[in-house]
Amino acid sequence: MATDAINRRAKRLREAIEYHNYRYYVLDDPEISDAEYDRMMRELEKLEADYPELYDPNSPTQRIGAPPLEEFEAVTHTIPMLSLANGQNEIEVREFDQRVKRFLGMDGDITYVTELKLDGLAVELVYERGDLVVGSTRGDGVNGENIIQNLRTIKTIPLTLIGKEIPVPERLEVRGEVYMEVEGFKELNKKREALGERLFANPRNAAAGSLRQLDPSITAGRPLNIFFYGLGEVVGHTFTMHWQFLNTLPHWGLRANPLARQCQDIDEAIGYYNEISQQRESLPYEIDGVVIKVDDLDLQSRLGVISRNPRWALAYKFKPKQETTKILKIIPQVGRTGAITPVAELEPVRVGGIEISRATLHNQDEIDKKDVRIGDTVIVQRAGDVIPEVVKMVESKRTGGERRYQIPDRCPVCGADVVRLENEAAHRCIGLSCPAQLKGRIKHFASKRAMDIDGLGDKLVAQLVDNGMVRDVAGLYHLSKEDLAGLERMADKSAQNILDAIERSKKKPLAKFIYALGVRHVGGHLSEVLANELKSLSNLSRVTEEELVAIKEVGPEVAQSVVRFFRDQQNRKIIERLQKAGLAVIEPGVDEVAKLKGLTFVFTGTLEFFSRDEARDLVESLEGKTASGVSKKVDYVVVGSDPGSKYERAKELGITVLTENQFREMVE
C-alpha cells in the first residue's frame, strides 16, 4: 500500500511535470533541463509501477497511450460545434460586416478578433475541476466521438489545468484544432515509406487519421499539436469578450495561437488577412484562411445562428493553390440524386501537396462558359483547398485538335432519359431503377448517421444491385441468409451479421429515417428539425409548403423539395414497403416528448437488450441526452455486465444508477 508520503510525492511530481510541460509547450520558456525533466518522469513511472493504486488517467505517464478500443463512444456536445460560413473575397467580408451591423441595429464600428484558420481537425475538451474528463471530435456538430485516450497522448494538451494566477473553472468546455506541422508530416511519411506503408496525402489527413486510431499507442507516436480557439459551456468563470477568453487560456495551460489579433473595425481585419496571406508559406503549419469573429460575447449571443453557421463569425478563405495540366477525356458521373457531373480525367499533377488525376467540371453551363474541351491545357485548383476543379483553359496552348463536350441525353449507366429541370444547372437521369443512383441511395440509407446498417460496404452493395437482389432500399429488409451466403466472400457468419444489423435498424429515431431517405436539400440537422417540429412520419407525408416555410430554418427550396418527395407515388410505395417489412421509426410523439427531456444518460458495461447505439437513439428520440463521461451533469448511469470505472465514478458522485431492466421500465 502506498503511504501518505508516497501519495504526496506522486502528487507533487505530477504537478511539477505538468508545470514544466506548460513552460515548455505553452510559454516556450523551459526552466529545467531535459535531463532533470526525464529524471522526474522516471521517478513517477516507478512509483506508479510499484503502487498500482496510484493510477490516474490524467497522470503525465499516461500519454504513451491506453489499451486499444473496440469502437469510439458517442458524445453529445452541450453547445453545438458550428461550422463557419465562408467569404471568398473582400466584397463578401464587407457584406458580412454590414449584415452584423444591420442585425444589431448599430451604425458604429464593430470590434473583431481575427485568428488563423488552421487546416486540422476540430475537437472539444471538457475539464471538470481542472481535470480532463472528455475529449471528442466535432462530428456532425451535435454529436461527436469520444477520442479522449488519443487526445491524452498529445503533449500540448494539459491533462490538468493550471490555476495559480487565475482560478480554474468548475467546468470548462474548450474547442481547439489538432494539427500536424509540415516538417513533422514529412518525417512521418518518410518513416511510412521506409516501412512500405501508404503515405498520407497532407498534414490534415495525417492529423485526422492519427486521432481516429482505435489503438492510442499509434496516436502517441504521431507529431500532433493543438491550438485552442473556442468556448463551449463554462461554469465558475465569466467572460465578456472573446479576446479576454483567448488571453486567459495560456494561464490555464491551454495554447492559444499567438498570431491572433484584436481589430477595431473590418478594415483592420481585412488588413490582418492580407498580412497573414503574405506569411502563409513561412508558417510551420498549414492554414487555409483567417477567421473573423465579433469580439463581444453578448453581441455574439444576440446575433445567434442561421442554420448551422453563427452570424457572428466568417472564415475568410485564401485563394486556392493552382497548377497546369491537360484534359485527357471527360466522363459523366451519376450521383445518388441522379445529377450528372462531368468529370475531367487529367494528366496527373500535384496541387497543394496532393496528386490529382480527376477534377470536377460541375455542369454543362460551366463547361460552356469556360469553353473547356477534351485535349485542352487547363489550370486546376483545389476548391477550398480540398476538391479539385478546373478553373479555366489556357487558350495559347490550343492546337485545333481539341473536342467540345456535351452531357449525353441518355444515362451512361442505365440508358434512361437525361433531363434538365427548370431553374436547375444540373442534368439528371430520371431512371428510378438506375443502378448508379440506387447504389448511392443504399449506401446513404445504410450509413452510420442514417440507419446505421453495419457491414453494407461498397462491394456488397454493388453485388446486391448488380445481381438484381435489391431494387430499392426496401429490398434490404427482404434479404435472406441464403441470398447473402451465395455472394462472393460472404460466409454464413458474415451473412448473419448483416441480417442482424438490418434487423436492428428497424427501430431508429424519425430524424435518422428522414436523413436516410435522402430528400434533396435535407441533411442531418434539418432532418432533426423536421422530426422535432412535425413529430411523426404521417405528419411529414401530409405537410404543405406553407407549413414547412413557417418552421424556423426551413426555406422555400427545402419546403418544395420535401413536399415533392413525399407526394411522389414511387417514394410513397417504397416507404410503405419499408413499413410492411417491419420498419417502425421511433417518433417523438406529443405524449412522449417530455418523457426524458432535460435528462442525461451514460451507458456502461455490456447491455443485453440493446446495443449502445440503440439505447442512445432511444434516449434521444424521447428528447433526452447521452454522454460518454460521468460528471455531475449526468442524471442516470445505466449499467450492464462488467460496468467498469464509470459505475464507480457514478457512486462517488451520488448519481442514480439503473440496471438495464430499470431503464427499460423507464422508457416503455
KOLMAR-902785 format. One line per 10 residues: their letters; for each residue x, y, z of C-alpha. Coordinates in steps of 0.25 Angstrom, whole numbers, plus 2048, in hexadecimal, padded with zeros to 3 digits. Layout:
% KOLMAR-902785
a	X/Y/Z ~ ... $
% end
This chain:
% KOLMAR-902785
matdainrra	800/800/800 ~ 805/80E/7FD ~ 807/816/809 ~ 803/825/80B ~ 811/829/808 ~ 811/821/7FB ~ 804/827/7F7 ~ 809/835/7F9 ~ 815/832/7F2 ~ 80E/82D/7E5 $
krlreaieyh	804/839/7E6 ~ 810/843/7E7 ~ 817/83C/7DB ~ 80A/83D/7D2 ~ 808/84B/7D6 ~ 817/84F/7D3 ~ 817/847/7C5 ~ 80A/84E/7C1 ~ 810/85B/7C5 ~ 81D/859/7BD $
nyryyvlddp	814/854/7B1 ~ 80D/861/7B2 ~ 81A/869/7B2 ~ 820/861/7A6 ~ 813/85F/79D ~ 80B/86B/7A0 ~ 815/876/7A4 ~ 821/871/79C ~ 829/874/7A8 ~ 82E/868/7B0 $
eisdaeydrm	834/869/7BE ~ 83B/85C/7BF ~ 844/853/7B6 ~ 83F/847/7AE ~ 847/83E/7B7 ~ 840/843/7C4 ~ 832/842/7BE ~ 836/834/7BA ~ 83A/831/7C8 ~ 82D/835/7CE $
mreleklead	825/82D/7C3 ~ 82D/821/7C6 ~ 82A/822/7D5 ~ 81B/824/7D3 ~ 81B/818/7CA ~ 822/80F/7D4 ~ 818/814/7DF ~ 80C/811/7D7 ~ 812/803/7D3 ~ 815/7FF/7E1 $
ypelydpnsp	808/804/7E7 ~ 7FD/801/7DC ~ 7F2/808/7E5 ~ 7F9/816/7E1 ~ 7F3/814/7D3 ~ 7ED/821/7CE ~ 7E9/822/7BF ~ 7EE/831/7BF ~ 7FC/82D/7C4 ~ 806/832/7BA $
tqrigapple	80B/824/7B9 ~ 7FE/820/7B2 ~ 802/828/7A6 ~ 808/81B/7A0 ~ 7FA/816/79D ~ 7F0/80D/7A3 ~ 7EB/7FF/79E ~ 7E5/7FE/791 ~ 7D6/801/790 ~ 7CB/7F9/788 $
efeavthtip	7C4/806/784 ~ 7C2/814/787 ~ 7B7/819/790 ~ 7AD/824/78C ~ 7AE/831/793 ~ 7A3/83C/792 ~ 7A8/84A/793 ~ 7A2/853/79D ~ 7A2/85E/794 ~ 7A3/85A/785 $
mlslangqne	7B0/85C/77E ~ 7AC/864/772 ~ 7B3/865/764 ~ 7B6/873/75E ~ 7B1/87A/752 ~ 7BC/87D/748 ~ 7C0/88A/742 ~ 7C8/889/735 ~ 7CB/898/733 ~ 7CC/8A6/739 $
ievrefdqrv	7BE/8A9/734 ~ 7B7/89D/73B ~ 7BF/8A1/748 ~ 7BA/8AF/748 ~ 7AC/8A9/745 ~ 7AD/8A1/752 ~ 7B1/8AD/75A ~ 7A5/8B5/754 ~ 79C/8A9/758 ~ 7A1/8A9/766 $
krflgmdgdi	79E/8B8/768 ~ 790/8B7/761 ~ 78C/8AB/76A ~ 791/8B2/777 ~ 78C/8C0/772 ~ 799/8C6/774 ~ 7A0/8D1/76C ~ 7AE/8D1/772 ~ 7BA/8C8/770 ~ 7B9/8BA/776 $
tyvtelkldg	7C6/8B5/77D ~ 7CA/8A7/777 ~ 7D4/89D/77B ~ 7DC/897/76F ~ 7E2/889/770 ~ 7EA/87F/767 ~ 7E1/874/761 ~ 7E9/868/763 ~ 7E8/85C/75A ~ 7E6/851/764 $
lavelvyerg	7DB/84A/76C ~ 7D1/851/775 ~ 7D0/84B/783 ~ 7C9/84F/791 ~ 7D0/84C/79E ~ 7C8/84C/7AB ~ 7CF/84F/7B8 ~ 7C8/84D/7C6 ~ 7CE/854/7D2 ~ 7DB/855/7C9 $
dlvvgstrgd	7DB/846/7C5 ~ 7DA/842/7B7 ~ 7CD/839/7B6 ~ 7C8/838/7A8 ~ 7CF/83B/79A ~ 7C7/83A/78E ~ 7C7/83D/77F ~ 7BD/847/779 ~ 7B5/83C/772 ~ 7A9/842/76C $
gvngeniiqn	7A9/84E/775 ~ 79F/848/77F ~ 7A5/83A/781 ~ 7B4/836/780 ~ 7BD/82B/784 ~ 7C4/829/791 ~ 7D3/829/78E ~ 7D8/82D/79C ~ 7E2/821/79C ~ 7E8/826/78F $
lrtiktiplt	7E8/835/794 ~ 7EF/832/7A1 ~ 7FB/82E/799 ~ 7FD/83C/793 ~ 807/843/79B ~ 802/851/799 ~ 7F5/84D/79F ~ 7F5/84F/7AE ~ 7EF/843/7B6 ~ 7ED/84C/7C2 $
ligkeipvpe	7EB/85B/7C1 ~ 7F4/865/7C8 ~ 7ED/86F/7D1 ~ 7F8/876/7D8 ~ 7F5/884/7D2 ~ 7E6/883/7CE ~ 7DD/878/7D5 ~ 7D9/86D/7CD ~ 7CA/86C/7CA ~ 7C2/861/7D0 $
rlevrgevym	7BF/85C/7C1 ~ 7C5/861/7B4 ~ 7C2/85C/7A6 ~ 7CC/862/79D ~ 7CD/85F/78E ~ 7DA/85E/786 ~ 7E1/85A/779 ~ 7EA/84E/779 ~ 7F5/84F/76E ~ 802/84A/769 $
evegfkelnk	80D/853/766 ~ 813/852/758 ~ 820/84C/75C ~ 81A/842/765 ~ 811/83E/75A ~ 81D/83C/750 ~ 825/834/75B ~ 818/82B/75D ~ 817/828/74F ~ 826/825/74D $
krealgerlf	824/81A/758 ~ 818/815/752 ~ 81F/814/744 ~ 82A/80C/74B ~ 820/802/751 ~ 819/801/743 ~ 80C/807/749 ~ 802/810/742 ~ 806/81F/742 ~ 7FD/82A/748 $
anprnaaags	7F9/834/73E ~ 7FB/840/746 ~ 7FC/845/755 ~ 7ED/846/757 ~ 7EB/838/753 ~ 7F6/833/75B ~ 7F1/83A/767 ~ 7E3/835/765 ~ 7E8/827/763 ~ 7F0/827/76F $
lrqldpsita	7E5/82C/778 ~ 7DB/821/774 ~ 7E4/815/777 ~ 7DE/80B/780 ~ 7EC/808/786 ~ 7F0/815/78D ~ 7FF/810/78D ~ 7FF/813/77E ~ 7FA/821/780 ~ 805/823/78B $
grplniffyg	80F/821/780 ~ 80A/82C/777 ~ 80F/83A/778 ~ 802/841/77B ~ 7FF/84F/781 ~ 7F3/857/785 ~ 7EF/866/786 ~ 7E2/869/78D ~ 7D9/874/788 ~ 7CB/872/78C $
lgevvghtft	7C2/871/799 ~ 7B7/868/79C ~ 7B0/867/7A9 ~ 7B7/86D/7B5 ~ 7B3/86D/7C4 ~ 7BA/875/7CE ~ 7C1/87F/7C6 ~ 7BB/88B/7BD ~ 7C0/890/7B0 ~ 7BA/89D/7A9 $
mhwqflntlp	7C4/89D/79D ~ 7C9/892/794 ~ 7D7/89A/795 ~ 7D7/898/7A4 ~ 7D4/889/7A3 ~ 7E0/887/799 ~ 7E9/88F/7A3 ~ 7E4/887/7AF ~ 7E7/879/7A8 ~ 7F6/879/7AA $
hwglranpla	7F5/87C/7B9 ~ 7ED/86E/7BA ~ 7F8/867/7B1 ~ 7F0/868/7A4 ~ 7F7/86C/798 ~ 7F1/878/790 ~ 7F7/87C/783 ~ 800/888/785 ~ 7FD/88E/777 ~ 7EE/891/77B $
rqcqdideai	7EB/89F/77C ~ 7E0/8A9/781 ~ 7DB/8B2/775 ~ 7D3/8BF/778 ~ 7CC/8BE/76B ~ 7CA/8B6/75E ~ 7D5/8BE/757 ~ 7DF/8B9/761 ~ 7DA/8AB/760 ~ 7DC/8AB/751 $
gyyneisqqr	7EA/8B1/753 ~ 7ED/8A5/75C ~ 7E8/89B/751 ~ 7F2/8A2/747 ~ 7FD/8A2/751 ~ 7FB/893/754 ~ 7FA/88F/746 ~ 808/894/743 ~ 80D/88C/74F ~ 805/87F/74C $
eslpyeidgv	810/877/745 ~ 81A/87B/750 ~ 812/875/75B ~ 816/867/761 ~ 807/862/75F ~ 7FD/863/754 ~ 7F1/86D/755 ~ 7E6/870/74A ~ 7E1/87D/74F ~ 7DE/887/75A $
vikvddldlq	7D2/886/764 ~ 7CB/894/767 ~ 7C3/893/774 ~ 7BB/89E/77B ~ 7C2/8A0/788 ~ 7B7/8A4/791 ~ 7B1/897/796 ~ 7A4/89E/799 ~ 7A3/8A2/78B ~ 7A6/894/787 $
srlgvisrnp	79A/88F/78F ~ 791/89A/789 ~ 796/896/77A ~ 793/887/77D ~ 794/87D/771 ~ 78E/87B/764 ~ 78C/86C/760 ~ 79A/867/765 ~ 7A2/873/764 ~ 7A4/87E/76E $
rwalaykfkp	7A0/88C/769 ~ 7AC/892/771 ~ 7B7/88B/76A ~ 7BD/889/75C ~ 7C8/881/756 ~ 7CF/88A/74C ~ 7D6/87F/743 ~ 7E3/880/73C ~ 7E3/87F/72D ~ 7E5/870/729 $
kqettkilki	7F2/86B/724 ~ 7F3/868/715 ~ 7FB/860/70B ~ 7FA/85E/6FC ~ 7F7/850/6F5 ~ 7F0/84A/6E9 ~ 7E2/844/6E8 ~ 7E3/836/6E2 ~ 7D4/834/6E2 ~ 7C6/838/6E9 $
ipqvgrtgai	7BD/82D/6EF ~ 7AF/82F/6F4 ~ 7AD/82B/703 ~ 7A0/827/708 ~ 79D/82B/717 ~ 793/825/720 ~ 789/830/71D ~ 78A/82D/70E ~ 793/83A/70C ~ 79D/838/701 $
tpvaelepvr	7AA/83F/704 ~ 7B4/840/6F8 ~ 7C2/83C/6FE ~ 7CF/83F/6F7 ~ 7D9/834/6F6 ~ 7E7/83B/6F7 ~ 7F6/838/6F5 ~ 7FA/836/704 ~ 7FF/843/70B ~ 802/847/719 $
vggieisrat	7F9/852/71F ~ 7FB/857/72D ~ 803/84A/730 ~ 7F9/840/72A ~ 7FA/839/71D ~ 7ED/83B/716 ~ 7E9/834/709 ~ 7DA/838/708 ~ 7D3/845/70A ~ 7C4/849/70A $
lhnqdeidkk	7BF/852/6FF ~ 7B2/854/707 ~ 7A7/854/6FC ~ 7A5/858/6ED ~ 7A4/866/6EF ~ 7B1/867/6F6 ~ 7B7/85F/6EA ~ 7B1/869/6E0 ~ 7B5/875/6E8 ~ 7C3/871/6EA $
dvrigdtviv	7C4/86B/6DB ~ 7CB/85F/6E1 ~ 7CD/854/6D7 ~ 7D3/846/6D6 ~ 7E2/848/6D4 ~ 7E3/856/6DA ~ 7EE/85A/6E3 ~ 7E7/85F/6EF ~ 7EA/866/6FD ~ 7E5/85D/708 $
qragdvipev	7E4/860/717 ~ 7DF/85A/724 ~ 7D2/862/727 ~ 7D2/865/736 ~ 7E0/85E/735 ~ 7D8/851/734 ~ 7D0/84E/728 ~ 7D8/84E/71B ~ 7D1/857/710 ~ 7D4/85C/702 $
vkmveskrtg	7D6/86B/703 ~ 7D8/86F/6F4 ~ 7DE/86A/6E7 ~ 7EB/870/6E2 ~ 7E8/875/6D4 ~ 7F6/877/6D0 ~ 7F8/868/6D1 ~ 7ED/864/6C7 ~ 7F1/85C/6BB ~ 7E4/85C/6B4 $
gerryqipdr	7E2/84D/6B7 ~ 7DA/84F/6C4 ~ 7CC/84A/6C4 ~ 7BF/850/6CA ~ 7B8/848/6D5 ~ 7A9/847/6D7 ~ 7A2/83F/6E2 ~ 79B/834/6DB ~ 78B/833/6DA ~ 78B/825/6DF $
cpvcgadvvr	791/820/6EC ~ 79E/819/6EB ~ 79B/80F/6F5 ~ 78C/80B/6F3 ~ 789/811/6E5 ~ 77D/819/6EB ~ 77A/828/6E6 ~ 782/833/6EC ~ 77B/840/6EE ~ 77E/84E/6F4 $
leneaahrci	773/853/6FD ~ 76F/862/6FC ~ 778/86B/705 ~ 782/860/707 ~ 790/85F/702 ~ 791/850/703 ~ 78D/846/6F9 ~ 786/83A/6FF ~ 784/82B/6FC ~ 775/829/6FE $
glscpaqlkg	776/81A/6FF ~ 770/815/70C ~ 778/808/70B ~ 785/80E/707 ~ 790/805/70D ~ 799/811/70F ~ 78F/818/717 ~ 78A/80C/71E ~ 798/808/723 ~ 79A/816/729 $
rikhfaskra	78C/817/72F ~ 78E/809/736 ~ 79C/80E/73B ~ 796/81B/741 ~ 78A/813/747 ~ 793/80A/74E ~ 79D/814/752 ~ 7A0/816/761 ~ 799/823/762 ~ 78D/81D/75B $
mdidglgdkl	788/80F/75E ~ 796/80A/763 ~ 796/7FC/75C ~ 7A4/7F8/75F ~ 7AB/7EF/754 ~ 7A4/7F5/748 ~ 7B1/7F9/741 ~ 7B3/7FE/732 ~ 7B6/7EF/72D ~ 7AA/7E9/734 $
vaqlvdngmv	7A0/7F4/72F ~ 7A5/7F2/721 ~ 7A3/7E3/721 ~ 795/7E5/727 ~ 791/7EF/71C ~ 799/7E9/710 ~ 792/7DB/713 ~ 784/7E1/714 ~ 783/7DD/722 ~ 77F/7EB/727 $
rdvaglyhls	778/7F5/71E ~ 775/7FF/729 ~ 779/802/737 ~ 76D/7FA/73C ~ 773/7EE/735 ~ 77D/7ED/740 ~ 772/7E8/74A ~ 76E/7DD/741 ~ 77C/7D6/740 ~ 77E/7C8/746 $
kedlaglerm	78A/7C1/74B ~ 78A/7B9/73E ~ 78A/7C5/736 ~ 797/7CB/73C ~ 79E/7BE/73E ~ 79E/7BC/72F ~ 7A6/7C9/72D ~ 7B5/7CA/72B ~ 7BD/7C9/738 ~ 7B1/7C8/741 $
adksaqnild	7B1/7BD/74B ~ 7A6/7B9/754 ~ 7AA/7C1/760 ~ 7AC/7CD/757 ~ 79F/7CC/751 ~ 798/7CA/75F ~ 7A0/7D7/764 ~ 79A/7DF/758 ~ 78C/7D9/75B ~ 78D/7DD/76A $
aierskkkpl	792/7EB/766 ~ 786/7EC/75D ~ 77C/7E7/768 ~ 782/7F1/772 ~ 780/7FD/768 ~ 771/7FB/768 ~ 770/803/775 ~ 776/811/772 ~ 772/81F/776 ~ 76A/826/76C $
akfiyalgvr	775/830/769 ~ 77E/825/765 ~ 774/81F/75C ~ 771/82D/755 ~ 780/82F/753 ~ 781/820/74E ~ 776/823/743 ~ 780/82D/73C ~ 776/838/73A ~ 77D/843/732 $
hvgghlsevl	782/84F/73A ~ 77F/847/747 ~ 78B/844/74F ~ 78D/83F/75D ~ 78A/84C/764 ~ 77D/84F/75C ~ 779/840/75E ~ 779/843/76D ~ 772/850/76B ~ 767/849/763 $
anelkslsnl	765/83E/76D ~ 764/847/779 ~ 75A/850/772 ~ 751/846/76B ~ 752/83B/775 ~ 74E/82F/76C ~ 750/829/75E ~ 742/82B/75C ~ 742/83A/75E ~ 74E/83B/755 $
srvteeelva	748/834/74A ~ 73C/83E/74A ~ 743/84B/74D ~ 741/856/744 ~ 74C/860/73F ~ 745/86B/747 ~ 746/863/754 ~ 755/860/751 ~ 759/86E/74E ~ 753/872/75B $
ikevgpevaq	75D/869/762 ~ 76A/871/766 ~ 776/86D/75E ~ 76D/867/752 ~ 76D/870/746 ~ 765/86F/739 ~ 76F/866/731 ~ 76F/85C/73D ~ 760/85C/73E ~ 75E/85A/730 $
svvrffrdqq	767/84E/730 ~ 761/847/73C ~ 753/849/736 ~ 757/844/729 ~ 75E/837/72F ~ 752/833/737 ~ 748/836/72C ~ 750/82D/723 ~ 748/81F/721 ~ 755/817/71F $
nrkiierlqk	75B/81D/72C ~ 74E/81A/734 ~ 74D/80C/72F ~ 75C/80A/734 ~ 758/80F/742 ~ 74C/806/742 ~ 755/7FA/73F ~ 75F/7FE/74A ~ 753/7FF/754 ~ 74E/7F1/74F $
aglaviepgv	75B/7EB/751 ~ 75B/7EF/760 ~ 762/7FC/760 ~ 75C/805/76B ~ 763/812/76D ~ 763/818/77B ~ 75A/824/77A ~ 75B/830/784 ~ 74C/82F/787 ~ 745/83B/78F $
devaklkglt	743/832/79B ~ 751/82D/79B ~ 759/83A/798 ~ 75B/83D/7A7 ~ 75E/82F/7AC ~ 76D/831/7AC ~ 76E/83F/7A9 ~ 779/846/7B1 ~ 77F/839/7B6 ~ 78D/834/7B2 $
fvftgtleff	791/825/7B2 ~ 79E/81E/7B1 ~ 79F/80F/7AD ~ 7AA/806/7B2 ~ 7AC/7F7/7B2 ~ 7A6/7ED/7A9 ~ 797/7EE/7A6 ~ 78F/7E2/7A4 ~ 782/7E8/79D ~ 788/7F4/796 $
srdeardlve	795/7F7/78E ~ 79B/804/793 ~ 797/80C/787 ~ 789/806/788 ~ 788/80B/797 ~ 78D/819/793 ~ 784/81A/787 ~ 778/817/791 ~ 77C/821/79B ~ 77E/82C/790 $
slegktasgv	770/828/78A ~ 76A/82C/797 ~ 771/839/797 ~ 77C/834/7A2 ~ 78B/836/7A0 ~ 796/82C/7A1 ~ 7A5/82E/7A5 ~ 7B1/825/7A5 ~ 7B7/82A/7B2 ~ 7B1/82A/7C0 $
skkvdyvvvg	7B0/838/7C6 ~ 7A7/840/7D0 ~ 79F/844/7C3 ~ 79B/835/7C1 ~ 78D/831/7C7 ~ 78E/822/7C5 ~ 798/817/7C3 ~ 793/80B/7BC ~ 79C/7FE/7BF ~ 79D/7F1/7B8 $
sdpgskyera	7A6/7E6/7BC ~ 7B5/7EA/7BF ~ 7B2/7F9/7C0 ~ 7C0/7FD/7C4 ~ 7C4/80B/7C9 ~ 7B8/813/7C5 ~ 7B0/80B/7CF ~ 7BA/80E/7DA ~ 7BA/81D/7D6 ~ 7AB/81E/7D6 $
kelgitvlte	7AB/818/7E4 ~ 7B5/822/7E8 ~ 7AD/82E/7E3 ~ 7A0/828/7E8 ~ 799/827/7DA ~ 78E/81E/7D9 ~ 792/810/7D3 ~ 788/808/7CB ~ 788/7F9/7C7 ~ 784/7F7/7B8 $
nqfremve	777/7F2/7BD ~ 774/7FE/7C5 ~ 778/807/7B9 ~ 76E/7FF/7B0 ~ 763/801/7BA ~ 766/810/7BA ~ 765/811/7AB ~ 75A/807/7A8 $
% end
